[in-house]
Amino acid sequence: MTDVNRNEVFEQVRDALVELFEIDAADITPEAQLYQELDLDSIDAVDLVVHLQNLTGKKIKPEEFKSVRSVNDVVDAVIELLKES
């Protein structure tokens, strides 16, 4: 998958948040803050990373997710991962 579609990645991240944490899809916007607005905690973030690893087949280093604060940040991180093939 060389050409990464940002919209598709966002949809996968959104679907993961809905599936894993039962967050209302309408609340998940690119600008939504994971911890403040979506009420995730660090354990949830780990679950999300594991889910995204399974989805992408790529290993995600925890430090790559340290700076992630918004849904958009997650999308950027996944896109970066997918580029590294």
Wavefront OBJ file of the C-alpha trace (Angstrom):
o trace
v 0.000 0.000 0.000
v 2.207 2.780 -1.242
v -0.445 5.413 -1.804
v -1.870 6.050 1.641
v -5.337 7.573 1.614
v -5.681 9.874 4.613
v -9.464 9.500 4.609
v -9.252 5.711 4.702
v -6.773 5.845 7.580
v -9.037 8.242 9.473
v -11.990 5.895 8.941
v -9.980 2.943 10.255
v -8.882 4.906 13.314
v -12.458 6.095 13.874
v -13.801 2.549 13.505
v -11.187 1.307 15.969
v -12.193 3.948 18.537
v -15.870 3.064 18.121
v -15.208 -0.672 18.305
v -12.710 -0.639 21.188
v -14.107 2.123 23.389
v -17.731 2.506 22.267
v -17.164 6.161 21.461
v -19.891 7.773 19.378
v -18.561 8.041 15.809
v -20.007 11.558 15.592
v -17.637 12.653 18.398
v -14.569 11.431 16.536
v -13.250 14.273 14.414
v -9.651 14.789 13.269
v -9.328 17.582 15.843
v -10.807 15.600 18.757
v -8.410 15.300 21.688
v -7.976 11.659 22.722
v -7.570 12.242 26.441
v -9.673 15.343 27.111
v -12.555 14.965 24.683
v -12.744 11.234 24.047
v -11.887 10.257 27.637
v -9.167 7.785 26.741
v -6.458 6.962 29.264
v -2.974 5.519 28.791
v -4.269 1.926 28.950
v -6.761 2.763 26.183
v -3.925 4.248 24.140
v -2.009 0.953 24.442
v -5.109 -0.974 23.321
v -5.424 1.365 20.346
v -1.747 0.867 19.421
v -2.139 -2.932 19.587
v -5.251 -2.732 17.422
v -3.483 -0.513 14.867
v -0.492 -2.874 14.819
v -2.814 -5.744 13.956
v -4.501 -3.623 11.302
v -1.298 -2.439 9.636
v 0.909 -5.444 10.312
v 3.574 -2.971 11.480
v 5.286 -2.722 14.828
v 4.529 0.566 16.544
v 7.141 1.800 18.989
v 5.556 3.243 22.146
v 7.684 6.405 21.850
v 6.104 7.084 18.453
v 2.797 7.397 20.253
v 4.016 9.522 23.163
v 3.321 12.785 21.319
v -0.079 11.691 20.041
v -2.819 13.917 21.443
v -5.543 14.109 18.799
v -7.239 11.763 16.369
v -5.281 13.542 13.616
v -2.009 12.682 15.383
v -3.004 9.013 15.342
v -3.809 9.232 11.617
v -0.400 10.865 10.965
v 1.377 8.147 12.948
v -0.389 5.371 11.025
v 0.394 7.050 7.677
v 4.073 7.289 8.659
v 4.040 3.589 9.548
v 2.470 2.598 6.277
v 5.086 4.581 4.339
v 7.897 2.587 5.994
v 7.571 -0.614 4.028
l 1 2 3 4 5 6 7 8 9 10 11 12 13 14 15 16 17 18 19 20 21 22 23 24 25 26 27 28 29 30 31 32 33 34 35 36 37 38 39 40 41 42 43 44 45 46 47 48 49 50 51 52 53 54 55 56 57 58 59 60 61 62 63 64 65 66 67 68 69 70 71 72 73 74 75 76 77 78 79 80 81 82 83 84 85
